[in-house]
Amino acid sequence: MNNNNKQKKMGFDAKEAHLENNSKNFNRSSGMESAPVFFRHAGYSMDPTLCQLDLLEIEPYGNRPVRAGDIIIFLPPGLEEPVVHRIIRNTPGGICTRGDNNQYNDPWNIEKKDILGQVTAAWRGQKRRSIAGGGRGRLTGLLIRIKRVLDKTVSGLLGPAYRSLACSGVLRCGLFAFLKPRILVFQSGSCTNYQLLVGKRVVGRYNPSGNRWDIKRPFKLFVDESSLPPNPSH
């Protein structure tokens, strides 16, 4: 098999190998190369902007300004593992960051020398999405926070009725009987992760700390939780 066919067959694995080679240089002294590298995203702190297993395009800043609203990969003070979060603001005391899915700002301020690059795009499967920074990025982060507040408010008002309807199971038959969930298992570092899919959409994840399945609304109405393995790792 020639190199071109091999890379085509490997798909994003070739890009990830490029990251793994460059990840050895992810430190404060050497920074990043001038060419973009790729980073496989893990965790849920940037949902829904970035999801588990998204392949991120990372570009070094060079002489470009670091702007509030940019999503960056950086090394927090005292840590050796990179973090991907959004810049909330630049302050005299440093750069303030937060995950889009987090309620509070990160407990640190960073400096530009801690930043390894900017996330400019994300691949999900074969689809590439540009990731906005600057003013558009700030607006995106703000809208996500507003949606989270509204979602929490609506959940408080409609939560009892929603849970009652979900427990009744009336929507799991008839028209919605074709919505058969599947469990996707994948490795992220040394951890095994479990996602619940309906069609091609991720509708839930197994939460090992709570020993439960977290299913997004409204899919809890259509998924029979009792049919899911209570602890899929066993």
N, C-alpha and C positions, 0 to 999 in steps of 0.2 A: 504494500500500500504506500503510495507516495505521500509526501508531507501534506499537500493540499487536501487530498481525500481524507487523510487521517485527521486533520484539523476540522474538516466539515463533519466527520462522524463524531468527533469529540464535542463539537458545539462549544458551549461556554466553559467546559472543563479546561480548554486550552487557555482561556482568559484567566480562569482561577489559578492555573499553574503559574501564570505570569504574576498574579498577585502574591502567591506563596513565595515566589522567588524574591519579590520586592518587599514582602512583609518583614523580612529580616532587616530591612533598612528603615522600618517604621520606628524611628527613635528621634529624640530631640536634637541630637548632634548632626545627623545626616539628612533629615527631612526626606523628601521624595524626589524621584527623578523628574525631569522636565516633561516626559510623556505621560499620558493618563495611565492609571492602573485600575484594576478591578477588585472589588471587595464584596464578598458574600455577606449580606446583612443577616444578623441574628438578633433575636429579641423583639419585644413588642413596644418599646418606648417611643417609637416613631410611627406607630399605626395612626391613621390609615395611610399616611404619606408614603412610608416605606414599610414593607411587610417582610416577615420571616422568609428567607431564601431569595429575596430580590438581589440581583447582581448590580452593584453600584459602580458607576463610572466616577473615578476620582481624579480631579485635575489640580495640580499644584497652583498656588496663588501667584508665585513669582512676585512681580511688582504691582499686581492688582490690589486694590483696597479690599479689606475684609469688611463686609457690610452686614448690618442687622438684617435678618431674614434669610441669610445664606444657611444652607445645611452643610456642616463640616464634619470631617473626621479628625479627631484630635486625641492627644494623650493627656488625660487629667493629671493634676499634680499628685505625685506619689504612686501613680498606677502605671503599669506597663502594657495593658491591653487598650487598644484604641476604642473610642466611643464615637458614635454618629448621632449628633443632636443639632438643633437649630440655634443660631445666634439670636438672642433676644434683644441685646443692646450692647453697645460699646460704652464703657464707663472709665473714668480716670483710674479706677482700681483694677481694671481688666475687662475681659470679654465675658459676658453673662450668657449662659446657654440653658436650653431646656429641651426635653423630648416632647414632640407634639402630643403624645398620649399621656404625658405626666402632668400632675396637678401643680407642681411647684418647680421653680428654677433649680438648676443643679447647685449643689452645696459648695461650689468652687468658682473662682474667676480664673480664666486662662489668659495667656499672652499669645501673640501671633506666632512666636517660636514654637508653641505647643501644637499648632495646627499643621496637620499633614496634607490637607487639601480640601477642596470643595466638591461636594456631590453635585454633579451637573446632569446626570441622567440615571435612570434605573431600568433594568431589564427584568421583565416578569414573563418567563417562557421566552417566546420569540418577539415579544412586543417591547419596544423601547419608549420610555417616557422621559421627556425633558423635565428636570427639577428646577423650578424657578427659585431665584435668590433675590436679594435686595428688597425693593418695595413690594414686588409681587409675592415674594416669599413671606414677608411680614404679614401681608394680608391673608395669605393661606393659613399661616399659623394662628392668626386672630380668629378666622372663621371656624377653624377646628376647635378652638377653645370655647367659642360661643356655642357651637353645636353640642359640645360635651355638657355645658351648663344646662342647655335646653333639654337635652336627653335625660339628664339627671332629674330635672324638674318633672318632665312628663312621666318618667319611671315612677316617681313618688306618687303621682296622681293615678296612673293607670296600672301600676304594678300589680296590685291584688287581682284585678280583673284579668290581666294578661296571664298571671300564674295559674289562676283558676281555669282559664280556657286551655292553657297548655296541658294541665293535668287531666282535663276531661278527655283529650284525645279525639275530639269530634272532627278535627281537620286532618287527621291522619288517614282517613279513608276517602273513598270516592274520588273526587277530582285531584286530590293531592297525594294519592296512594303511590304515584310514580316517583315521588321525591325520595328515592332510596339513598341514604347517606353511605359514604365510603370513608374508611380510615386510611390516611396517608402517614407512613412512618419514614422518618429521615433523621440523619445524624447531623448535629451541629456541635463540632468539637467533640468532646467526650460525652455529650448528652444525647439521649434519644428523645425525639419530639414526635407528638401525635397530633395530626390535624384531621378535622371532620369536614368532608367535602360533600356538597350536593351539586351534581354536574361537575363543572370546573371551578365552582366558587367555594372558597374556604368559609365555612359557617360556624366553626367552633374549634377549640383546642382543648387538649387535656391539661389540666392544671395539677401538677404533681404535688405542689405544696398544700393545696386544698383537697387533694385526692378526689377531684370531680372534673366533669366536662363543663367548660364554659361555652355556651352556645349563643350566638348573636341573635338579637331580635330581627325579624319575627320567626326565625327558623325553629325556635323552640316549640312553636305551635304544630310543626309538621314532623319533628323528629322524636321518636320514642326513646327517651333516655334510658329506659329500663333494658332496651335491647343492646346498649353499648357496653363494652367490657368495663367493669368498675375500676380496674387497674390494669390497663393494657400492657404494662411493662412486665406483668407476671404471666 
